[in-house]
Structures are given as C-alpha cells and as structure tokens.
Amino acid sequence: MSDGEKALLSEYIRNKVILVCTPLPEDTDVAAYFEIMNNRGEQLQAHEVIKALLMSDLGTSQRYIFSTVWDACSQMDIPIQKTLSKLRNKGLFGEQFDGLNLEIIDNVDFVGSSIKNEYTIDRILDSGFTYDNHDAEDMKEETDTDLKSIIDFPNFLMHAMRLYAEAEKKMVNAVPLNADKMPVTKPEFISDSMDFIKALLRIRVLFDRYVVKIQGDADDEENDLKWRLQRPSKYEYNKNGNTYFRVGLVNTFSNGTSTDNDEREDINNRIVKLESMLQVTFKTPKYKEWLYSVLMWMYKETKDNINIEHDSLLRVIEQWSLNYYEMLQKKWDSESRPLLAAGTDTPRFLLNFIDYLYWLASKQEKSIVRFANKISDFQFRYYNSVEHHLPQSYKNTDVDMDSIGNLCLISRHKNSSLNDKGPEEKAKIEEGLQPKRLIMYRITRAKQHWGKVEIEEHQKDIEDLLDQIYNLLSV
C-alpha cells in the first residue's frame, strides 16, 4: 500500500468509521459472541446512523430524551402517545392526551433520571422490595394494535427531514422522499438536534391524528380491509382498587362522546375516503408527494397547537387531487393521447378518482349523475389491474374496447381468474365493488348485455361526472 493510499485509508477511518463499545460480562465467550453477532445479528440501518450522528454532540440528559422520542417515533403502527407513556404522564400531550406541549422536553429538571425506570438494581435487591407489574401490563395492552401505518419509519424520516429543511431552513427539495437515499453524514440543515427531534415529534403527532391507518391485511388484494382516522383520547379505568388512565382512540373529527351526530361522522368518513383513495393509488412508501404536501401544510398551519379544521384539511387534500388530475390531462394532451381511451395504460389515479367522485355524487340529495343513487358505502382497496369489462378477445371492431366506459379496476388475481369471461359472467359478483365497477355490473345484469351502446353510454356518464368536479369537490 502506497503512502497516498495509507493516508486515504487513515482519513476514511478517522472521518467515516464509528466505533461502538459493547461491555460484556466477564465470563462471556468473546469468540462465540462475535460469531453470533456477525452471522445472525441485525444489520445497522441507515436511519440508526443518522440518529447516532445527531446525538453525538448532545449531553447525557439530552441524549436520553432524544433517543426516547426517536425510538417512540420509529414505532409507526402505535400511536405516539402510547409509546411515550412516561412523558405523557408528565404533560407532554396535555391533560386529555390529545395536545402537544413541547416545552416539557426543554425542562432540564424533567429529562434524564426522572423518566428512567425507577426499579434500580439496589432497590430490587432490597429485602423489602415488591414489584408492581401494572406498568408492564399496561404498556403491553396499550401498545397492542391492529392498525398499520401507510409508511415505514425510514421513509417517514425522509419526509420529516425534507419538511424540516424546507420549513425551517428554506432549503427546497434538500432531501429525496426515498429511504434508499438516506444520508450517511449529519445533514447540514440540522444544526440543533434537539430542535429537530421536537419537529419530528410534532410531525409524527400530526401524522397520527390526520392521516389514515390501515386495519386489515393490506397485502391481500381481496381482503376486507378498513381505513381509520383517529385521534387519542384519555379514559379512566380501575384495577385492584386503583384508578389509572390510558390512551383510547376516537374518530379524529368526532367529539368523542355519545352525542356525535351523523354530520360529524360524514366529515370523518369523507376525509378517510379521500386519503385512502390516494393511498391505494400511491401505495409505495417512497415519494409520497401527496402525504408530504399535506404534512407540510399542517406543519405550517399548527405552530401554536395541533388542531386542524376539517374543512381546511379536506380542501387542501382535494385541491392536491384536483391538481394531479389536471396535470394528467395536460400531460396526455401534450402527447396527443386520449386520457379517457387509454386502455390498460389508464392511470390508476384516474379510476380511483372517478370512484371517489361517484361516492361524493351519491351523497347529494338530488344528484344529476346517473346511477349515483345506486352507490352504497365501500372501502378503497389495493386494486392494481385495469380490466376490460368487454374482453379484448371479443373481436368486435365497432366497439372502442379501450374507452373509459369499458374499464374498471380489479385485483391482479381477480383479473387473471376472470380473463376472457363474458361481461354477464363477471357481473354475477356483487360484494366489495367500488362504484364504477358496481355500476357497470348493475347495467350488465339489468340489460343482460354489455356492448357498444352500454360502453358509449357509460363513457358519457363518466364525462358528465368529470364535468361536475367543481360542484363535488370542496375547492
């Protein structure tokens, strides 16, 4: 190795390599330990490197609070109020567990030992020690959940870092919304690690409160998954003669009482429908531009509190959806391609958006949209295959098979099983249909036929529906 290569290696080790000291008991077989960790140990993830870099300049108490909050934020499927129970009990989330008091984190008398486990070795060895396992049982019950986040922590972190860089440092697009491109050095826009961890916590609180979660198995295309939009709520319970408090969940835009009316439930349901429509369209956790736009707006909107008005949130997300639809129109027009006759190239967003508009039309007392009154409630699913209702194998040259009037979204599995079956056979399916497909199947059953006339009429229905966008959306 030349002197130059030695110098480069030395420079790399000095600036790029982080050594971690792991204390081991005296009787540990070091060779066996090394082999186990080397062969079966979990690999260090990129976001853990970022965490270490951001903690490197902090004092002991600040490191403790930073690590506690970071680790809680990383558990995306569990409401943050549940994973930060000790901080919660100190008032971090307010009296009813549904607020956010970031000044608690700055309280130097609070951080450090006062939130650590009170069961020290000396205390446990004391002959008079008795262990109350309520905290452990309570934590297990609180963190049990059947809800799943629509994004994993590494990608959520990328969204949070980009948001922080833009909102606090005026650095636009400083971070890609892709965890595969996680930085391996300390981000230059984070000069104050404690300020960033407070921002990360605020973003996570907003995310938990105003972004849908999945209930059910999202990987099963045909499953009966549900979508939830919920906020934390404090409730009291008694055990062994003692009173305890725990975090419950209620619909975000309900008042959490039995006096909730239908209007409040409709508000919550509409935002659930809208966000779930976007999620099934843009399923990947990377590059969630709609989510980033919503989080950025909420972050700027809630400097003093975390309360968002439902009509404002709805307007922002529907405006993003409308902008995306208009962008698709311009893109396809510029390429001289008909967006409403694109066959299997039809954007999934367009078909899901049509379903959302149909659902909105069904809520109007006197809708002018044909068949809107036939639509009942439904759940958006991860349908990812564009199907020709009248199969392409039917060689009828008079029919535009690729028109939007002949297309609907189904799962790949269902598309394969229905391949080349006639419309009348397909239309026997009734359960779990999204609006456009439901209407096509009902027309087929009513007429016992699906051909040129039905396709052209449904095409006209879709065009009329899209003409009603500004009457249906809250923009």
N, C-alpha and C positions, 0 to 999 in steps of 0.2 A: 504494500500500500504506500503510495507516494505521500509526501508531506502535505500536499494540497488536499488529497483525499482524507487524510487524517484530520486536517483542520475542518473540513466539511462535516465529517462524522462527529467531531467534538462539538461543533456548532449546533448540529441537529440534536444531539443528546442534551445539550445544555438548554436549548430553547423549546424543543418539541416533546421530550420524554418526561412523563410524570411518574415518579416513583411513589408507590403506596406501601407503607409499612403495616404488616398484619401481625400483631402479637399472638403467639401460640403458647398453649400450656407446655410446661417443661417436658412432659412425657410424650409429646406428640412425635410420631414418626414423620419427620420432615419430608423424607423422600416419598412416602406414601401420600402425604398431604399434597405435595407438588403434583404428583401424577394424577390424583383425583381432580384437582382444580384445573389442571392443564387439559385433561381429557373430557371431563364432564361439567366443568364449571361454566356458568353462563357468561357469554361474551359481554364485555363492557359496551354499552350502546352510546351512540354519538351524543345524545342529549345528556347522558351522565357526565360526559367530558365537559360539556358546556356548564353544567351545574358546578363541577369542581372548579372550573376556571372562574366562575362568578363568585364563588365562596372564598377564593384564595386570599383576597385582601381584607376579609372580614374578621372581626374579633370573635372570641369564643361564643358569647351570647348571641351575637348577630348570626353566626354560622348556624347555631341551633335553630333559631327562628326561621332562617332562610330555608334550611333543609326540611324543617317540619312542614312549612307551607308548600314547598316544591313537591315533596313526596305526596302530600294530600292532593295537589292539583293533578298529579300524574295518574291518579285513580279515576279515570274518566267516567266509569259506569256508576260511581257512587256520588251522591250529592255532597258537595264540598263541606256543607255544614255538619255532615255525619263524620267525615274523616278528620275534622279539626275540632273534636268534641271539647278538648281542654281549653282551647282558645275560644270556642263558642261559649263555654260556661263563664269565661272572663268578660264577655260582652262584645266579642268581635262581630257577631251578627245581630246585635241588638237584643232587646228584651224578648221579642217574639221569634227570634232566629231567622227573620226574613229581611234583615237590613245588612249594612256593612259599615263598620267603624274602624277604618284603617289606622286611626291614631293609637289603637291598642298595641299595634305592632311596634310603635315608636316608644312605648312605655318601658324604660330601662329597668324599672323595678319589677316588671312583669316577665320579660323574656328570661330564658335560661332555666335556672333550677325550679322556678315556681310552676312550670308546666311539665317538668320531667316526672317520671314515675316516683311516687312517694315511697315505694317499697324498696328501701336501700338494703344492702347486704347486712349491715349491722342491725337494722330493725328486724329483718326476717329471722336472724339468729337469736334475737332476744326471746327469752323463755316465755314472756307474756304475750307474744305476737299472735294475733288471729288474722286470718286472711278473708276479706270480704270480696267474693268473686263477682259481685254485681257489676263492677265496671267492665270486666272482661265479657260477661254475658250480655251486657247492654251493648257493648261495641259490636259483638257478633251479630246481634239482632238488628242493630242499626245499619250495618254495612251489608247485610244480606239484601240483594236486589235482583229483580228480574228485568230491569231496564238496561239498555245498552246505548252507549254514545254513538253518534253518527260519525265520529272522527277519533282517531287514536291520539295518544299524548304527543308523540314526536311531531306529528303534523299540526296538532293544535298549538304546540310551542312555536312552530314556524309562523303560524298565523299571528300569534301573540307578539313575537319579535318584530314582525313586519309592521304590525299595528303600532307598536311602541315607537319604532324608528320613525314612522310617518307622523304620528300624532304628537310625539314629544320632541323629536329632533328634526322634523321637517325633511326627512330623508325618504323620498318616494321610491317604492319598489326596491328597497335595500335588501330584502330577504325574499327568496323564492318560496312559494307556498308548496314546498315539496321536501319532506324529511330526508329524502335521499341526498339532498344538497345541504344537510346540516353543517354549519361551520365547525371547524376543529380548533379554532382560535377564539379568544374572547372577542365578541362583537364590539366594534369601535363605538357604536352608538349607545352602548350601556356603560356609562361612566360611574353610575351609582347603583350597585347591585341591589341594595335594599329598596330603592325606588322602583326598580324593575320588578322585584318579587311582589310588591304591593300592586303594581299594574297587572301582573299575571293573575293575582288573586281576584282583582276586580273583573278582569275579562272572564275568568272562569265562573264567577258568581253570575255574571250576565248571561253567559252561555247556558248554565244550568237552568236559569229561570225563563229564558225566552227562546230557546232552541229545542226542537222536538227530540225526544228519545224514542228508541225502538223497544217495543215489548213483543217478544217472539223471536223466532229464528230468521234473521234476515237472509241467511244463505239458502233457505228453502223457498224457491220461487212461488210455490203453490200454497205456502203456509198461511195461516190466518193471523198474520202479524197485526199489531195495533200500534198506533202512534200516541205519544203522551207529551203534553206541555204542562209542566207542573212546577210549583214553587214550594219552598219549605214552609212549614207551619209548626209552631210549638204546641205540643199537647202533653197533658199530665197523666201519670198513672201511678198506682200504688202497688207496693210489693213488700211483704213482710212488715207491714205497718209503717213503711217509709214512703214518702212522696218523691217521685222522680219526674224529670222532664226529658222528652225525647223529640226528635225531629220527625214530623209526618210530612206528607205531601198532599197538596190540593191543587186543583186546576189553577194555572197562573192568573187568569183573569176572572176568577171567582172570588167571592169574599170569604170563602172558607166556612160558610155556615149553611144551615138548612134553608135559609131564606134566598139562596141563589135562585135566580129566575132563568127562564128559557133564553132570554136575551143574552145574559152573561155566558151561558153555555154555547150559544151560537157564535159569540165572539171568539171564544177559545177554540171552538171547532173549526172556524174559518181559517185561523192562523195555523192550526195543525194541518189542515188540508193543503194550504199554500206551501208550508215548509216541507211537508212530506212529499209533495209534488216535485219540489226542487231536489230533494234528497234522492228519490228513486231515479231521477234523471241524471244527476251528477253523483253517482254512488261512491266513486273513489275518494279516499281521504285526502288526496293531493289536489292542489289547485282548486279548492272550493271558493271560487270567486264570489258567489252569492253569499256564502257564510262570512267571508272576510268583509264584504261591503256592509252587511248587517251589524257585525261586531264593531266595525269602525264607527258606524253611525251611533250605535248605542254607547260606545266609549266616550265619544264627544258629547253626547246628549246628557250623560249622567255624571257630571263632575262632582256634584254635591250629594247625590243619592243614586239609588239603583232602580228607581221607579220609572217605568216607561208606559205611556198611554197606549192602549190597544190600537186606537185608530191611527196613531202616528207610526207604530210598528207595521201595521198592515199596509199602510200607504207606501212605506219605504220598500217593503219586500215586493209588493205588487208592481211598483214602479220599476224595480230591477227586472222583474219578469217581463214587463212590457217592453223595456229597453232591449232585452235579449231577443224577444220575438221580432222587434223591428230591425235589429241587427241581422237576424237570419234573413228577413225579407230583402234587405239591401244587398246582402252577400249573394243570395241566389239570383236576384235581378241582375247584378253586375256580371254574373256568369251566364246570363241568358238561360237560366234553368227554372222551370216552374216548380215552386215550393210545394204547391198543392197537387202535384202529379209526379212525385219523386220515387214512388215505389218503395223498395226496401232501403233506399238512401234517405227516406224521410227522417229528419231529426227526431229523436225520442222526445226531446223537449216539446216539440210541436204537438205530438199526440197526447202527452200528459197535460199540456196546457189546455188543449181542447176539452179534455175531461174535466179540468178544473172550471173552465168557463161554463160547461154544461151544468155542473153542480151549482154554480152561482145562479144560473138561469132558473134552476129548479126551485130556488129559494124565493123567487119573485112571485108575488101574488097573481099577477097576470102577465106571464112571460109570453113574448111573441116568438120565442124559439120553439120550433116544432119538436114535440116529444119530450120537452123539458119536464113536463108533469109526470113522466114515466120513471124518472130517476129517483132512486132512494139513496140512503146513505151508503157509503162504501169506504174502503181503505185503499190508498195507493199502495201498489206492490211493485216489487223489483222486476217488472216485465221488461224484457230487453230485446224482444224479437218482433219485427214488423211483419204481420201476416196479411196476405191477400185473402179476403173472405171468399171471393170467387177465385179459385185456384188458377195459377198461371198455366197449369196443364190443360185447362179448358180453352181450347183453341177457338176463341170467338173474336174475330178481327174487328167486330163492330163495338167492342167494349174496351174502354181505357182501363185496363187492369191496374195500372199504377196510380190512378187518381186517388185522392184522399178519401173519396166516397167508398172505396173498396178496401181500405186499410184499417187495421187496428193493432194494438199492442197485446202480445201474449208472452208467456214464458217460452224459452227455447225448447224445454221439454214438451210443452203442450203443442208448440209449432211442429215438432217432429212427429208427435202422435197423430196430429190432425192433417198431416201432409197429404194433399191431394184429395181429402174427403170433400164431399159436396157441401155447399152452404147449409142445406136443410139438415144434414147430419151434425154439423158444427153447432147449429142453433139450438140443439137439444140441451146444451149446457146453460145453466141458469145461475148457479151460485158464484158469488165473488167477482162479478163482472164490473169493470169500470164503465162509465157512462156511454162512451162512444160504441164500444163493443156491445153493450147491453141493448142499445137502440138498434144496431144493425141486426142483432139476433132476433129481436122482437118483430122487426119488419119482416124478416125472413119467415118466422113462424106464422105471422098473420097472413102473409101472401102465399106461403108455401112455395116461395120462389125468391131468388136473388139474381138479378141480371142487369142488363143495360139501363132499364128505366129506374130501378131501385138505386143503382150506383149513382146515376146522374142526379136523382132527387136528393140523395144523402149528401152528395157533393155540394149541391145548392144550399142544403141545411147548414153545412159547415161554413160555407162562405158567409151566410147570413149571421151565424153565430160570431164569427170573427169580426163582422161589421159592428157587432154590439159591444165590443171590448170596452169602450169608454163609458157605456151605460152599466156595465157589470163590475168593473174594477173601481177601487177607491183611489183613483189618481187624479 
